[in-house]
Amino acid sequence: MAYIQFDNIFKEFSGKVQALRGISLSVEKGDLITLLGPSGCGKSTLLRCLAGLETVTSGKIYLDGVDITEFSPKQRAIGMVFQQYSLFPNLNVEQNVGFGLHIKKIDKHAISKKVKEMLDIVGLSDKIKQYPNRLSGGQQQRVALARALIMEPKVLLMDEPMSAIDALLRRNLQAEIRRIQRDLKITTVFVTHDQNEAMVMSDRIHLFNNRGCIEQSGTPVDLYTSPKTKFAASFIGHYNIVSAANFNSLTGSVYQCADVAVRPEVIGISSGAVRQNGTCCLKGVVRGSSSHGNIIRYTIRCDRLEFNVDILYDTARLYHEYQEVYITIPESGILQLDNTST
């Protein structure tokens, strides 16, 4: 059995709203897995069920081979970091981090030593006497992380922990949390609605749909390169998704699925036709463009269909609106999507 096992979890609220519908998934010891999906899909509810903050309607939860479904939160030895830092404003960093150990009446000298070790790990040794109102959002979140980790939990749960932090700090904190998780080898369940964050952080991703079910599970590479359904492709990777019938009509292909999907970065663009074996070449018109850092995204209209095309920013190879261009789509980059979701 895996270190954490969810076995056919259902969760209803008020006997009417089904937040989770038959969730079964496993987490290996030492891994960081991400529950990814839109708001209201049930990912935070599943996290709260694991923490013991919500009771399951039916199903079982196992931790290290033990059925913890009926355990109280205190019995589960699970640490949790929320979106809100929830630091005590009247306590400094040292006191906030060591608070749980003081409650357990651990020796003061042992607490002091352990707090300093934990602050070294999260990179806040120089902030030990600072109060929360003197810290940045990222620093406060690292204090909250240290406070959870110092209790040596069996599992660390993180519920949208960086959604209130600006983009640059967020990227830095993602890398820091991932480093700490790997160094400590602590099993972690991470919740986010941000696909880029999930890609950066995870060993494995479980993508939830709007019906409280898991749409697809796999490594970040699996989900990015091989989405199985229209929902998965629309949520991860900025795929161009078009009906197979329309695509067949335009290209002469014979796909039998409901939809086909193509990532923007696999499509080539040029001012002249490029005929190659194993590719589709289509004539189109530039309908718009937008800059995404070192990537420029063109919207190309080909007859009745539009495709987004991502290329590296190159001033020597820019295209203007209404310019006629050709796009090439490798057949290997065309994915056939299942007709139905979970």
C-alpha positions in Angstrom: 0.0 0.0 0.0 1.1 3.5 -0.8 2.1 5.9 2.1 -1.2 7.8 1.6 -4.2 6.1 0.1 -7.6 7.6 -0.7 -10.0 4.8 -1.3 -13.3 5.7 -3.1 -13.9 9.0 -1.3 -17.3 10.7 -1.5 -18.1 14.0 0.3 -21.5 15.6 0.4 -22.5 18.9 2.0 -26.0 19.2 3.4 -26.9 15.9 1.8 -27.2 17.6 -1.6 -23.9 19.1 -2.9 -21.4 16.4 -3.9 -18.0 17.9 -3.6 -16.1 14.6 -4.2 -17.2 11.7 -6.2 -15.3 8.4 -5.8 -11.8 9.8 -5.4 -9.1 7.1 -5.3 -5.5 8.0 -5.5 -2.2 7.1 -3.8 0.9 9.1 -2.7 4.3 7.5 -2.4 6.5 8.4 0.6 8.7 11.5 0.0 6.8 12.7 -3.0 5.2 16.0 -3.6 1.9 15.6 -5.4 -0.4 18.4 -6.5 -4.2 18.5 -6.6 -4.8 20.8 -9.5 -8.1 22.2 -10.8 -10.5 25.1 -11.1 -12.1 26.8 -8.1 -14.8 24.7 -6.5 -13.6 21.4 -8.0 -13.1 19.6 -4.6 -9.3 19.7 -4.3 -9.2 21.7 -1.0 -12.1 19.6 0.3 -10.0 16.4 -0.2 -7.0 18.1 1.5 -9.2 19.0 4.5 -10.5 15.4 4.6 -6.9 14.2 4.8 -6.2 16.7 7.6 -9.3 15.6 9.5 -10.9 19.0 9.2 -13.8 17.5 7.2 -15.4 14.1 7.6 -15.8 11.9 4.5 -19.4 10.8 3.6 -18.0 7.4 2.5 -14.7 5.8 1.7 -11.4 5.3 3.5 -8.2 7.2 4.0 -5.0 5.4 5.0 -1.7 6.9 6.2 1.4 4.6 6.4 -0.9 1.6 6.4 -3.2 2.8 9.1 -6.9 3.6 8.6 -7.1 7.3 9.8 -10.6 8.0 8.4 -12.1 8.4 11.9 -9.0 9.9 13.6 -9.1 13.5 15.0 -6.8 16.0 13.4 -4.5 15.8 16.4 -4.1 12.0 16.0 -3.0 12.3 12.4 0.3 14.1 12.9 -0.2 16.2 9.8 1.1 19.7 9.3 -0.8 22.3 7.3 0.1 25.6 5.6 -2.7 27.7 4.5 -3.1 30.7 2.1 -3.4 32.9 5.1 -0.2 32.9 7.1 -2.1 33.0 10.5 1.0 34.2 12.3 0.6 35.6 15.8 1.3 39.3 15.4 2.4 39.8 19.0 5.1 37.0 18.7 8.4 37.3 16.9 9.6 34.8 14.3 11.4 32.6 16.9 8.3 32.5 19.1 5.9 31.8 16.2 8.0 28.9 14.9 8.4 27.4 18.3 4.8 27.9 19.5 3.7 24.3 18.9 6.7 22.9 20.8 6.0 25.2 23.7 2.4 23.9 23.8 3.8 20.4 24.0 6.0 21.6 26.9 9.3 20.7 25.3 12.5 21.9 27.1 13.2 25.5 26.2 16.8 24.9 25.2 15.7 22.1 22.9 13.1 24.4 21.4 15.6 27.2 20.8 18.0 24.8 19.1 15.3 23.3 16.9 13.9 26.7 15.9 17.4 27.9 14.8 17.9 24.8 12.8 14.5 25.2 11.1 15.1 28.9 10.4 18.4 27.9 8.7 16.5 25.5 6.5 14.0 28.2 5.4 16.6 30.9 5.1 15.4 33.2 7.8 18.1 33.0 10.4 18.6 36.8 10.2 14.9 37.4 11.0 14.7 35.5 14.2 13.7 38.5 16.4 11.5 40.2 13.8 7.8 40.5 14.1 5.4 39.5 11.3 4.5 43.1 10.4 8.2 43.7 9.5 8.4 40.7 7.1 7.4 40.4 3.4 4.7 38.1 2.3 7.2 35.5 1.1 9.1 35.7 4.4 5.8 35.3 6.4 4.9 32.2 4.4 8.3 30.7 5.1 7.7 31.3 8.8 4.4 29.5 8.5 6.2 26.7 6.7 8.9 26.4 9.4 6.2 26.4 12.1 4.5 23.4 10.4 7.8 21.5 9.7 9.2 21.9 13.2 6.5 19.6 14.5 7.9 16.8 12.3 4.6 15.9 10.7 4.2 12.6 8.8 2.7 14.7 5.9 2.8 18.3 5.0 -0.4 19.8 3.4 -0.3 23.1 1.5 -3.5 24.8 0.4 -2.9 27.6 -2.2 0.0 28.8 0.0 1.3 31.3 -2.6 -1.8 32.8 -4.2 -1.5 36.1 -2.3 2.2 36.6 -3.2 3.3 38.7 -6.3 4.6 36.8 -9.3 8.4 37.3 -8.8 8.4 36.3 -5.1 6.1 33.5 -6.0 8.5 31.9 -8.4 11.3 32.2 -5.9 9.2 30.7 -3.1 8.2 27.8 -5.4 11.8 26.9 -5.8 12.6 27.3 -2.1 9.6 25.1 -1.0 10.6 22.4 -3.5 14.2 22.5 -2.3 13.1 22.2 1.3 10.7 19.4 0.5 13.3 17.4 -1.3 16.0 18.0 1.3 13.7 16.9 4.2 12.1 14.1 2.0 8.7 15.0 3.5 5.6 13.7 1.8 3.6 16.7 0.6 0.2 17.3 -0.8 -0.1 20.7 -2.6 -3.2 22.4 -3.8 -3.3 25.0 -6.5 -5.4 26.2 -9.5 -2.2 27.4 -11.3 -1.0 24.9 -13.9 2.4 26.5 -14.1 2.9 26.2 -10.4 1.8 22.6 -10.5 4.3 21.9 -13.3 7.2 23.4 -11.3 6.4 21.8 -8.0 5.2 18.3 -8.6 6.4 14.8 -8.8 2.8 13.9 -9.8 -0.3 15.9 -10.6 -4.0 14.9 -10.1 -6.2 17.1 -12.3 -9.7 17.6 -10.9 -12.7 18.5 -13.1 -15.7 20.6 -12.2 -17.7 17.5 -11.0 -15.4 16.6 -8.1 -13.7 13.8 -10.0 -10.1 13.2 -11.1 -9.9 13.9 -14.9 -6.4 12.7 -15.3 -3.3 11.8 -13.3 0.4 11.7 -14.2 3.7 13.3 -14.1 3.9 17.0 -15.2 5.4 15.8 -18.5 2.5 13.3 -19.0 -0.2 15.8 -18.4 1.5 18.5 -20.6 2.3 16.4 -23.6 -0.5 13.8 -23.4 -3.8 15.2 -22.2 -6.6 12.6 -22.7 -9.7 14.8 -22.8 -10.8 18.2 -23.9 -11.0 19.4 -20.3 -7.4 18.3 -19.6 -6.1 19.9 -22.8 -8.0 23.1 -22.1 -6.6 23.4 -18.6 -3.0 22.5 -19.2 -0.7 23.7 -22.0 -2.7 26.4 -23.8 -3.7 23.9 -26.5 -5.4 24.8 -29.7 -8.5 22.6 -29.6 -10.7 22.2 -32.7 -13.3 19.8 -33.8 -11.8 16.8 -35.7 -14.5 17.3 -38.4 -13.4 20.9 -39.1 -9.8 19.9 -38.9 -10.3 17.0 -41.3 -12.2 19.3 -43.7 -9.4 21.9 -43.7 -6.4 19.5 -43.9 -7.7 16.4 -45.6 -7.0 14.3 -42.5 -9.2 11.4 -41.3 -9.3 11.7 -37.5 -12.2 9.8 -35.9 -12.2 11.5 -32.5 -14.4 14.4 -31.4 -11.6 16.9 -31.1 -7.9 17.3 -31.9 -5.4 19.4 -29.9 -2.1 21.0 -30.9 0.3 22.9 -28.6 1.1 26.5 -29.9 4.9 25.9 -29.6 4.9 22.9 -32.0 3.4 25.0 -34.9 5.8 26.6 -37.3 5.1 29.9 -39.1 6.7 31.4 -42.2 6.0 33.8 -45.0 6.1 31.1 -47.6 4.7 27.6 -47.9 6.8 24.8 -46.4 6.0 21.3 -47.6 7.5 18.5 -45.6 6.6 14.9 -45.1 4.6 14.3 -41.9 3.3 17.9 -41.6 0.2 19.8 -42.5 0.8 23.2 -44.3 -2.0 25.7 -44.1 -2.3 29.2 -45.5 -3.6 31.9 -43.1 -3.8 35.5 -42.0 -2.3 37.0 -38.9 -5.3 38.3 -36.8 -3.3 39.5 -33.8 -0.2 39.0 -31.6 0.8 39.3 -27.9 4.1 39.3 -26.1 4.8 36.8 -23.3 8.3 37.6 -22.3 10.6 35.8 -24.7 7.7 34.3 -26.5 5.4 36.1 -29.0 2.0 34.5 -29.6 0.3 34.9 -33.0 -3.3 34.3 -33.7 -3.6 32.9 -37.2 -6.9 32.5 -39.0 -7.0 29.6 -41.5 -10.3 29.6 -43.2 -12.9 28.9 -40.4 -10.3 27.9 -37.8 -7.9 29.9 -35.6 -4.6 28.7 -34.2 -2.4 30.3 -31.6 1.3 29.9 -32.6 4.2 30.6 -30.1 7.6 31.4 -31.3 10.7 32.8 -29.7 10.9 36.6 -29.9 13.0 37.5 -32.9 12.9 41.0 -34.3 14.2 39.7 -37.7 11.1 37.5 -38.0 8.1 39.4 -36.9 4.7 39.3 -38.7 2.1 42.1 -38.8 -1.6 42.0 -38.5 -3.5 40.9 -41.7 -0.2 39.6 -43.2 -0.6 36.3 -45.2 1.5 33.5 -43.7 1.8 29.8 -43.7 1.7 27.5 -40.6 3.1 24.0 -40.5 1.7 21.5 -38.0 3.6 18.2 -37.5 1.4 15.2 -37.4 3.3 13.9 -34.4 2.1 17.0 -32.5 -1.6 16.4 -33.2 -3.4 14.8 -30.3 -6.7 13.0 -30.5 -9.0 13.7 -27.5 -11.5 11.4 -25.9 -15.1 12.2 -26.4 -16.0 12.1 -22.8 -14.6 13.2 -19.4 -14.5 11.2 -16.2 
